[in-house]
Amino acid sequence: MADKTLLLKNADLLCTMGPRDAASGQSAAHVGRPGDHCGAEIKNGGLFARNGVIEAVGDTGSLPADADTVIDMTGHVVIPGMVNTHHHMFQNLTRAVPAAQNAPLFGWLQTLYPIWCNLGPDHIYWSNALAMAELALSGCTTSSDHLYLYPNGARLDDSFEAAADIGLRFHGTRGSMSIGESKGGLPPDRLTEAEPAILADCQRLIETHHNANRYAMHRVALAPCSPFSVSMDLMRETAHMARAYQVGMHTHLAENSEDIDYSLASFGMRPGEYIEAVEWIGNDVWHAHCVQLDPQEISLFARTGTGIAHCPCSNMRLSSGIAPVREMIDAGVKVGFGVDGSASNDSSHMLNEARQAMLLQRVMKTGDAMTARESLALATRGGAAVLNRDDIGVLAPGYAADIAAFDCRGIDFAGAEWDLLAGLLFCGPIKTSYTIINGKIIVDQGQLVSMDMQHLLSRHRAMTADLMSKA
């Protein structure tokens, strides 16, 4: 098969988001204090890639003059594709449900569970396709998804099919719920599964879909939903299986004060003690939210390399609080961003997530508590580190050609010529002009090209209407 080459040239600004030089001893996951170096910022920049892998980055004049595909990036800011570390894609079928609009986490869930009982394979496929399209249009090139309910024949395979059709780099996590209302859990019994069946399907999915190779487009992680919906035994058994297969582990943790109260009442432990007891700490683990972690728990995460998916918009939407991200970063915790489910955000816009994360830390502390460059670093290489990947999140030779380019000539950026990179957050959010994944153009001049948008929207509306008719 002949090589396929890609050349981007003449970008007003290209930011690599790479680490400091090797002499500093800092890894690509490091973000550091405000003002820290966040990679080279190259005017008139560009890059050259072959077969989905970057070979050269630099001033346009230093790059090859031609390629199979050439894109003139005049007027654009180019960054690595952003990495979304937490989502529930099926939830975009239930955005802005009236009875759930003003409820905190537990009440919100109890309102939506009965609707979600009616999901099936087509709902999963089309909701995932729409979520991935929305992410790609915001400059996201890699996403995880936490699918934790499987009614009416729905499978995680439906999500992988959607990822292949849209072209997004995808980490599908096999979620699970085994403790229903009758056993003191939160979900209705009919949304729970028997634990042996859960483990059997986890094994099947790993053996069917997981690709551990560098630049893999599909990976699997194991993801019991939360401490209030699975048993401690299932948490431990899942950890043992994940480590036997060397796949990632993901769950919700310490999302709000109700979460803490439940943990203390049910287990006699705070979340940090709980995850130690069930063997859920380490470089192969990332937890969603962690809004209510205390200093000792933050230290535990830092010591063990455990990652955090910070979901600022969802945390605001559900009044969960403001996560102590500044303290987490300063302690050395791996932090990335997650848009969370589209019924608790209700959007899948990664650039907006990075903007809100920056602003929330300023609300918590001071005006320099998080800079625009720090936030972009968390959205790119920070998310890559949380997903335990060293092949995405940076524009440098040897990394995947996953790229987001934003046109800075429109009204959104007018007057931001002082600092176009910071303008992505301060002036945003906008949609991407180009999104390139694995060297392939997925969004071209602001339009999704991997799937017909009108057909996607039509099928998605049909899926939502179906759920509404059964509610």
C-alpha positions as CSV (number, residue, x, y, z in Angstrom):
1,M,0.0,0.0,0.0
2,A,1.4,3.4,-1.0
3,D,2.2,5.9,1.7
4,K,-0.3,8.7,2.3
5,T,1.2,12.1,3.2
6,L,-0.3,15.2,4.7
7,L,1.1,18.7,4.8
8,L,-0.2,21.6,6.8
9,K,1.4,25.0,6.1
10,N,1.3,28.7,6.8
11,A,-0.6,28.5,10.1
12,D,-0.6,31.9,11.8
13,L,0.3,30.0,15.0
14,L,1.0,26.3,15.6
15,C,1.3,25.2,19.3
16,T,2.9,21.8,19.8
17,M,1.8,21.4,23.5
18,G,4.9,19.4,24.0
19,P,6.9,19.0,27.3
20,R,9.9,21.0,28.3
21,D,13.2,19.9,26.7
22,A,14.5,16.5,27.9
23,A,17.1,18.2,30.2
24,S,14.3,19.4,32.4
25,G,13.3,15.9,33.3
26,Q,9.6,16.7,32.9
27,S,7.3,14.3,31.1
28,A,4.6,15.1,28.6
29,A,2.0,14.8,31.3
30,H,3.4,17.6,33.3
31,V,1.5,20.9,33.2
32,G,3.1,22.9,36.1
33,R,2.5,26.3,37.5
34,P,0.9,29.2,35.6
35,G,3.1,30.5,32.9
36,D,5.0,27.3,32.5
37,H,6.1,26.4,29.0
38,C,3.4,24.5,27.0
39,G,5.4,23.6,24.0
40,A,6.7,25.5,21.0
41,E,4.5,28.3,19.6
42,I,5.5,28.5,15.9
43,K,4.4,31.4,13.7
44,N,4.0,30.5,10.0
45,G,4.0,26.9,11.3
46,G,3.1,23.6,9.9
47,L,3.7,19.9,10.0
48,F,4.2,16.9,7.7
49,A,2.8,13.5,8.4
50,R,3.0,10.1,6.7
51,N,0.4,7.4,7.2
52,G,-1.2,9.1,10.2
53,V,2.1,9.8,12.0
54,I,3.8,13.1,12.3
55,E,7.3,13.2,10.8
56,A,8.2,16.9,11.0
57,V,6.9,20.1,12.7
58,G,8.3,23.6,12.3
59,D,8.3,26.7,10.3
60,T,6.6,26.1,6.9
61,G,9.9,26.8,5.1
62,S,11.5,23.9,6.8
63,L,8.9,21.3,5.7
64,P,8.6,19.3,2.5
65,A,7.1,21.4,-0.2
66,D,4.4,18.9,-1.2
67,A,2.2,16.0,-0.1
68,D,-0.8,13.9,-1.2
69,T,-3.0,16.3,0.9
70,V,-2.0,19.9,1.4
71,I,-3.9,22.3,3.6
72,D,-3.1,26.0,3.7
73,M,-3.6,27.1,7.3
74,T,-3.3,30.8,6.7
75,G,-5.5,32.5,9.3
76,H,-5.6,29.5,11.6
77,V,-4.4,28.5,15.1
78,V,-3.3,24.8,15.1
79,I,-3.2,22.7,18.2
80,P,-3.1,19.0,19.0
81,G,-6.5,17.3,18.9
82,M,-8.1,17.5,22.4
83,V,-8.7,14.4,24.5
84,N,-12.0,13.9,26.3
85,T,-11.6,11.6,29.3
86,H,-15.2,11.1,30.5
87,H,-18.6,11.0,28.7
88,H,-21.9,9.2,28.6
89,M,-22.8,9.6,25.0
90,F,-26.2,8.0,25.1
91,Q,-27.4,10.8,27.3
92,N,-27.7,13.3,24.4
93,L,-31.0,11.7,23.7
94,T,-32.3,13.2,27.0
95,R,-30.9,16.7,27.0
96,A,-32.9,19.3,29.0
97,V,-35.5,16.9,30.3
98,P,-37.8,19.2,32.3
99,A,-38.1,17.1,35.5
100,A,-34.3,16.8,35.6
101,Q,-33.3,20.4,34.9
102,N,-32.9,21.6,38.4
103,A,-32.1,18.4,40.4
104,P,-28.7,17.5,42.0
105,L,-27.0,14.3,41.0
106,F,-29.0,11.6,42.8
107,G,-32.4,13.2,42.0
108,W,-31.3,13.8,38.4
109,L,-30.4,10.1,38.1
110,Q,-33.6,8.9,39.6
111,T,-35.6,11.1,37.1
112,L,-33.7,9.8,34.1
113,Y,-33.2,6.1,34.9
114,P,-36.9,5.2,33.9
115,I,-36.4,6.8,30.5
116,W,-33.0,5.1,30.0
117,C,-34.7,1.7,30.6
118,N,-36.1,2.0,27.1
119,L,-32.7,2.4,25.3
120,G,-31.7,-0.2,22.7
121,P,-28.9,-0.8,20.2
122,D,-30.1,1.9,17.7
123,H,-30.3,4.5,20.5
124,I,-26.7,3.7,21.5
125,Y,-25.4,3.8,17.9
126,W,-27.0,7.1,16.9
127,S,-26.4,8.9,20.2
128,N,-22.8,7.9,20.1
129,A,-22.4,9.0,16.4
130,L,-23.9,12.4,17.2
131,A,-21.7,12.8,20.3
132,M,-18.6,12.0,18.4
133,A,-19.5,14.3,15.6
134,E,-20.1,17.1,18.1
135,L,-16.8,16.4,19.8
136,A,-14.9,16.4,16.5
137,L,-16.5,19.7,15.6
138,S,-15.1,21.2,18.8
139,G,-11.5,20.0,18.1
140,C,-11.6,16.7,20.0
141,T,-9.9,13.8,18.3
142,T,-9.9,11.1,21.1
143,S,-12.7,10.3,23.5
144,S,-13.5,7.8,26.1
145,D,-17.1,6.9,26.8
146,H,-18.6,5.3,30.0
147,L,-21.6,3.2,28.9
148,Y,-22.9,1.6,32.1
149,L,-26.4,0.4,31.2
150,Y,-27.3,-2.3,28.6
151,P,-31.1,-2.7,28.3
152,N,-33.0,-4.3,25.5
153,G,-29.9,-5.8,23.7
154,A,-27.7,-2.6,23.8
155,R,-24.0,-3.4,23.6
156,L,-20.8,-1.5,23.8
157,D,-20.1,-2.9,20.3
158,D,-22.7,-0.4,19.1
159,S,-20.4,2.4,20.3
160,F,-17.4,1.0,18.6
161,E,-19.3,0.8,15.4
162,A,-20.3,4.5,15.6
163,A,-16.6,5.4,16.4
164,A,-15.5,3.6,13.3
165,D,-18.0,5.3,11.1
166,I,-17.3,8.8,12.5
167,G,-13.5,8.3,12.6
168,L,-12.9,9.3,16.2
169,R,-10.1,7.7,18.2
170,F,-12.1,5.9,20.9
171,H,-11.7,4.3,24.4
172,G,-14.9,2.4,25.1
173,T,-15.3,1.6,28.7
174,R,-17.5,-1.3,29.7
175,G,-19.6,0.1,32.6
176,S,-21.8,-1.9,34.9
177,M,-24.4,-1.6,37.6
178,S,-25.2,-4.6,39.8
179,I,-26.8,-3.1,43.0
180,G,-30.3,-1.9,42.3
181,E,-33.0,-0.3,44.6
182,S,-34.0,-3.6,46.2
183,K,-30.4,-4.0,47.5
184,G,-29.9,-0.4,48.6
185,G,-28.4,0.9,45.4
186,L,-29.7,3.9,43.4
187,P,-30.6,2.5,40.0
188,P,-33.8,0.5,39.3
189,D,-33.3,-3.2,39.4
190,R,-34.2,-3.6,35.7
191,L,-31.1,-1.6,34.8
192,T,-28.8,-3.9,36.7
193,E,-27.0,-7.0,35.6
194,A,-25.7,-10.2,37.3
195,E,-22.1,-9.8,38.2
196,P,-20.9,-13.0,36.4
197,A,-22.6,-11.8,33.2
198,I,-20.9,-8.4,33.6
199,L,-17.4,-10.0,33.9
200,A,-18.0,-12.4,31.0
201,D,-19.0,-9.5,28.7
202,C,-16.0,-7.5,29.9
203,Q,-13.7,-10.3,28.8
204,R,-15.5,-10.7,25.5
205,L,-15.2,-7.0,24.7
206,I,-11.5,-6.8,25.6
207,E,-10.8,-9.8,23.4
208,T,-12.9,-8.4,20.5
209,H,-12.1,-4.7,20.5
210,H,-9.0,-3.8,22.5
211,N,-5.9,-2.8,20.6
212,A,-2.8,-2.2,22.7
213,N,-0.7,-1.1,19.8
214,R,0.7,2.4,19.4
215,Y,-1.7,4.7,17.5
216,A,-4.6,2.3,18.2
217,M,-8.0,3.7,17.2
218,H,-10.0,1.5,19.6
219,R,-9.2,0.5,23.2
220,V,-11.3,-1.0,25.9
221,A,-11.3,-0.1,29.6
222,L,-13.4,-1.6,32.4
223,A,-15.7,0.7,34.3
224,P,-18.1,-0.2,37.1
225,C,-20.4,2.8,37.3
226,S,-20.0,4.0,40.9
227,P,-19.7,2.9,44.5
228,F,-23.5,3.3,44.9
229,S,-24.3,0.9,42.0
230,V,-21.9,-2.0,42.2
231,S,-20.6,-4.3,45.0
232,M,-17.1,-4.1,46.4
233,D,-16.5,-7.6,45.1
234,L,-17.3,-6.5,41.6
235,M,-14.9,-3.6,41.9
236,R,-12.1,-6.0,43.0
237,E,-12.9,-8.7,40.4
238,T,-13.0,-6.0,37.7
239,A,-9.6,-4.7,38.8
240,H,-8.1,-8.2,38.7
241,M,-9.4,-8.8,35.1
242,A,-8.3,-5.4,33.9
243,R,-4.8,-6.0,35.2
244,A,-4.6,-9.5,33.8
245,Y,-5.4,-8.0,30.3
246,Q,-3.5,-4.8,30.9
247,V,-6.4,-2.5,30.1
248,G,-7.5,0.7,31.9
249,M,-10.0,1.1,34.8
250,H,-12.5,3.9,35.2
251,T,-15.4,4.9,37.6
252,H,-17.1,7.8,39.2
253,L,-15.7,9.0,42.6
254,A,-16.4,11.7,45.1
255,E,-18.7,13.6,42.7
256,N,-20.7,15.5,45.3
257,S,-21.5,15.7,49.1
258,E,-24.2,13.0,48.6
259,D,-21.5,10.7,47.3
260,I,-19.4,11.2,50.4
261,D,-22.3,10.7,52.7
262,Y,-23.2,7.4,50.9
263,S,-19.6,6.2,51.1
264,L,-19.4,6.9,54.8
265,A,-22.8,5.3,55.6
266,S,-22.4,2.3,53.4
267,F,-18.7,1.4,53.7
268,G,-17.6,3.4,56.8
269,M,-14.9,4.9,54.5
270,R,-14.2,8.1,52.6
271,P,-13.7,7.6,48.8
272,G,-9.9,7.4,49.1
273,E,-10.1,4.7,51.6
274,Y,-12.7,2.9,49.5
275,I,-10.6,2.9,46.3
276,E,-7.6,1.6,48.2
277,A,-9.7,-1.2,49.7
278,V,-10.9,-2.3,46.3
279,E,-7.5,-1.9,44.5
280,W,-8.5,1.0,42.4
281,I,-5.4,3.2,42.5
282,G,-2.5,3.3,40.1
283,N,-1.3,4.5,36.7
284,D,-3.9,2.3,34.9
285,V,-6.9,4.0,36.8
286,W,-8.7,7.3,36.2
287,H,-11.7,8.5,38.2
288,A,-14.4,11.0,37.0
289,H,-15.2,14.2,38.9
290,C,-13.4,13.9,42.3
291,V,-14.9,17.2,43.3
292,Q,-14.9,16.4,47.0
293,L,-11.4,14.9,47.4
294,D,-9.6,16.0,50.6
295,P,-5.9,16.8,50.8
296,Q,-5.0,13.3,51.9
297,E,-6.9,11.8,48.9
298,I,-5.2,14.2,46.5
299,S,-1.8,13.1,47.9
300,L,-2.9,9.4,47.4
301,F,-3.7,10.1,43.7
302,A,-0.4,11.8,43.2
303,R,1.7,9.1,44.8
304,T,0.0,6.3,42.9
305,G,-0.3,7.9,39.4
306,T,-4.1,7.7,39.6
307,G,-5.8,10.1,37.1
308,I,-8.7,12.4,37.3
309,A,-11.3,13.4,34.6
310,H,-12.3,16.9,35.6
311,C,-15.9,17.8,34.3
312,P,-16.4,21.5,35.1
313,C,-19.7,22.1,33.2
314,S,-21.4,19.0,34.6
315,N,-20.2,19.8,38.1
316,M,-21.8,23.3,37.8
317,R,-25.0,21.9,36.1
318,L,-25.6,19.5,39.0
319,S,-24.4,21.8,41.7
320,S,-21.7,19.3,42.7
321,G,-19.1,21.9,43.5
322,I,-15.8,23.1,42.1
323,A,-13.0,20.5,42.1
324,P,-9.7,21.6,43.6
325,V,-7.9,21.3,40.3
326,R,-5.1,23.8,41.2
327,E,-4.2,21.7,44.3
328,M,-4.4,18.5,42.2
329,I,-2.0,19.8,39.6
330,D,0.4,21.3,42.2
331,A,0.5,17.9,43.9
332,G,1.4,16.2,40.6
333,V,-1.9,14.4,39.9
334,K,-2.7,13.6,36.3
335,V,-5.7,15.7,35.3
336,G,-7.6,15.8,32.0
337,F,-11.0,17.2,31.0
338,G,-14.3,15.4,30.4
339,V,-17.5,16.8,29.0
340,D,-19.5,14.2,30.9
341,G,-22.9,13.1,29.8
342,S,-24.9,15.3,27.5
343,A,-27.8,15.2,30.0
344,S,-25.7,16.8,32.7
345,N,-23.7,19.3,30.6
346,D,-25.7,19.4,28.0
347,S,-23.0,19.8,25.4
348,S,-20.0,18.0,24.1
349,H,-17.7,21.0,23.3
350,M,-14.2,20.3,24.5
351,L,-12.9,23.9,24.0
352,N,-15.8,25.2,26.2
353,E,-14.9,22.6,28.8
354,A,-11.3,23.9,28.9
355,R,-12.6,27.5,29.1
356,Q,-14.9,26.7,32.0
357,A,-12.1,24.9,33.9
358,M,-9.9,27.9,33.6
359,L,-12.6,30.3,34.8
360,L,-13.8,28.1,37.7
361,Q,-10.3,27.9,39.2
362,R,-10.2,31.7,39.1
363,V,-13.6,31.8,40.9
364,M,-12.1,29.5,43.6
365,K,-8.8,31.4,44.0
366,T,-7.2,34.3,42.0
367,G,-7.0,35.6,38.5
368,D,-3.9,33.6,37.8
369,A,-5.1,30.3,39.3
370,M,-5.2,28.7,35.8
371,T,-3.8,30.2,32.6
372,A,-5.2,29.6,29.1
373,R,-2.1,27.7,28.2
374,E,-2.3,25.5,31.2
375,S,-5.9,24.7,30.4
376,L,-5.1,23.8,26.8
377,A,-2.3,21.6,28.0
378,L,-4.8,19.7,30.3
379,A,-7.2,19.4,27.3
380,T,-4.5,17.8,25.1
381,R,-1.5,16.2,26.6
382,G,-3.1,16.1,30.1
383,G,-6.0,14.0,28.8
384,A,-3.6,11.8,26.9
385,A,-1.7,11.1,30.2
386,V,-5.0,10.3,32.0
387,L,-5.8,7.7,29.3
388,N,-2.2,6.4,29.7
389,R,-1.3,7.2,26.1
390,D,2.1,8.6,24.9
391,D,1.2,8.8,21.2
392,I,-1.4,11.6,21.2
393,G,-2.0,15.1,22.7
394,V,1.3,16.6,21.3
395,L,2.3,17.8,17.8
396,A,5.8,16.3,17.5
397,P,7.5,13.7,15.4
398,G,6.4,10.2,16.4
399,Y,3.0,11.3,17.6
400,A,-0.3,10.6,15.9
401,A,-1.5,13.2,13.3
402,D,-4.5,14.2,15.5
403,I,-4.9,17.9,14.9
404,A,-7.4,20.7,15.5
405,A,-7.3,24.0,13.6
406,F,-9.4,27.1,14.4
407,D,-10.0,30.0,12.0
408,C,-9.1,33.1,13.9
409,R,-10.2,35.6,11.2
410,G,-13.9,35.8,12.3
411,I,-15.8,38.0,14.7
412,D,-15.0,35.7,17.7
413,F,-11.3,36.5,17.5
414,A,-11.5,40.2,16.4
415,G,-9.1,42.1,18.6
416,A,-7.3,39.0,19.9
417,E,-4.3,39.4,17.7
418,W,-2.3,40.1,20.8
419,D,-2.3,36.4,21.7
420,L,-4.2,34.1,19.4
421,L,-3.6,31.0,21.4
422,A,-5.0,32.4,24.6
423,G,-7.9,33.8,22.5
424,L,-9.0,30.2,21.9
425,L,-10.2,30.2,25.6
426,F,-10.8,33.8,26.4
427,C,-12.8,34.5,23.3
428,G,-14.4,31.1,22.7
429,P,-15.9,28.8,22.4
430,I,-15.9,28.3,18.6
431,K,-16.1,25.2,16.4
432,T,-13.1,23.9,14.6
433,S,-12.3,24.6,11.0
434,Y,-10.4,21.4,10.5
435,T,-10.2,18.3,12.6
436,I,-7.8,15.6,11.5
437,I,-7.6,12.2,13.2
438,N,-5.0,9.6,12.3
439,G,-4.0,11.8,9.4
440,K,-7.6,11.7,8.0
441,I,-9.7,14.8,7.6
442,I,-12.9,14.4,9.7
443,V,-14.0,18.0,9.7
444,D,-13.2,20.0,6.6
445,Q,-13.8,23.8,6.6
446,G,-16.2,23.4,9.5
447,Q,-18.2,20.6,8.0
448,L,-18.3,17.0,9.2
449,V,-17.3,14.8,6.2
450,S,-17.3,11.3,7.7
451,M,-21.1,11.1,7.9
452,D,-24.0,13.0,6.4
453,M,-25.0,15.5,9.0
454,Q,-28.7,15.8,8.0
455,H,-29.1,12.0,8.1
456,L,-27.4,11.8,11.4
457,L,-29.7,14.5,12.9
458,S,-32.8,12.9,11.4
459,R,-32.0,9.5,12.9
460,H,-31.1,11.1,16.3
461,R,-34.4,13.0,16.4
462,A,-36.2,9.7,15.7
463,M,-34.4,8.1,18.6
464,T,-35.3,10.9,21.0
465,A,-38.9,10.9,19.8
466,D,-39.0,7.1,20.5
467,L,-37.9,7.6,24.1
468,M,-40.3,10.5,24.6
469,S,-43.2,8.4,23.4
470,K,-42.4,5.8,26.1
471,A,-41.6,8.1,29.0
